[in-house]
Amino acid sequence: MTVYIDPPVWPGHGRLWSHLVSDVSYEELHAFAARIGAPERAFERDHYDVPAHRYADAVAAGAVEVGSKELVRRLTEAGLRRRKGAVR
């Protein structure tokens, strides 16, 4: 089981956010997110948005820290990338 998280550098709603992804399955991602208490509404297409103040919690629970480009690369190579507007 490997779940990845990028640094909290994405602005939105007055705070900074990270992205949490799996390179195995959405089931793995949802299970990990539930374990760290991420709300279902934080899931967007292929990732969970994680606020900066919860970043350390995700890492402590086992999320692997990677850069944003590496995160997208792993997600794409796993065939789990869902772009905005894409039909699936």
VMD Tcl script that draws the C-alpha trace (Angstrom):
set ca {
  {0.00 0.00 0.00}
  {1.49 3.29 -1.07}
  {-0.25 6.62 -0.78}
  {1.53 9.82 -1.74}
  {1.15 13.44 -0.66}
  {2.64 16.58 -2.15}
  {3.62 19.70 -0.15}
  {0.83 22.05 0.95}
  {1.43 24.79 -1.63}
  {-1.93 24.94 -3.42}
  {-4.00 27.97 -2.34}
  {-7.74 27.83 -1.90}
  {-10.38 29.07 0.49}
  {-7.86 31.10 2.50}
  {-5.44 28.26 3.19}
  {-2.87 25.98 1.56}
  {-3.59 22.43 0.42}
  {-1.83 19.18 -0.45}
  {-3.02 16.41 -2.73}
  {-3.25 12.82 -1.52}
  {-3.21 10.03 -4.13}
  {-2.74 6.28 -4.51}
  {-0.82 4.58 -7.28}
  {-2.74 1.33 -6.71}
  {-6.49 2.05 -6.57}
  {-9.18 4.47 -5.50}
  {-10.24 1.90 -2.90}
  {-6.80 2.13 -1.30}
  {-6.99 5.93 -1.40}
  {-10.48 6.05 0.16}
  {-9.46 3.62 2.91}
  {-6.36 5.67 3.78}
  {-8.34 8.92 3.72}
  {-10.94 7.44 6.06}
  {-8.18 6.28 8.40}
  {-6.83 9.82 8.74}
  {-10.30 11.35 9.06}
  {-10.47 13.08 5.67}
  {-14.09 13.87 4.81}
  {-15.57 12.33 1.65}
  {-16.22 15.82 0.29}
  {-12.43 16.34 0.12}
  {-12.23 13.80 -2.75}
  {-11.95 15.44 -6.18}
  {-11.79 13.22 -9.29}
  {-8.55 11.35 -8.43}
  {-7.22 12.82 -5.20}
  {-8.09 14.13 -1.78}
  {-7.41 17.74 -0.88}
  {-5.65 17.84 2.48}
  {-5.31 21.17 4.35}
  {-1.80 22.16 5.44}
  {-2.61 21.65 9.13}
  {-3.39 17.93 8.41}
  {-0.26 17.28 6.29}
  {1.79 15.93 9.20}
  {-1.09 13.62 10.19}
  {-1.10 12.07 6.71}
  {2.67 11.60 6.74}
  {2.58 10.10 10.24}
  {-0.07 7.64 9.02}
  {2.22 6.49 6.21}
  {1.74 8.83 3.24}
  {4.98 9.20 1.29}
  {6.10 12.77 0.70}
  {6.81 13.56 -2.97}
  {6.91 16.68 -5.11}
  {3.86 17.69 -7.10}
  {5.31 16.61 -10.45}
  {6.26 13.22 -9.04}
  {2.78 12.81 -7.57}
  {1.14 13.47 -10.95}
  {3.62 11.16 -12.69}
  {2.82 8.27 -10.35}
  {-0.92 8.87 -10.65}
  {-0.73 8.98 -14.45}
  {1.49 5.89 -14.73}
  {-0.97 3.98 -12.55}
  {-3.78 4.88 -14.95}
  {-5.69 6.66 -12.18}
  {-5.37 10.26 -13.43}
  {-8.74 11.90 -14.11}
  {-8.41 15.32 -15.69}
  {-11.05 18.03 -15.35}
  {-13.72 17.61 -17.98}
  {-12.64 14.08 -18.88}
  {-15.44 11.60 -19.46}
  {-15.07 8.24 -17.70}
}
mol new
graphics top color blue
foreach p $ca { graphics top sphere $p radius 0.5 }
foreach p [lrange $ca 0 end-1] q [lrange $ca 1 end] { graphics top cylinder $p $q radius 0.2 }
display resetview
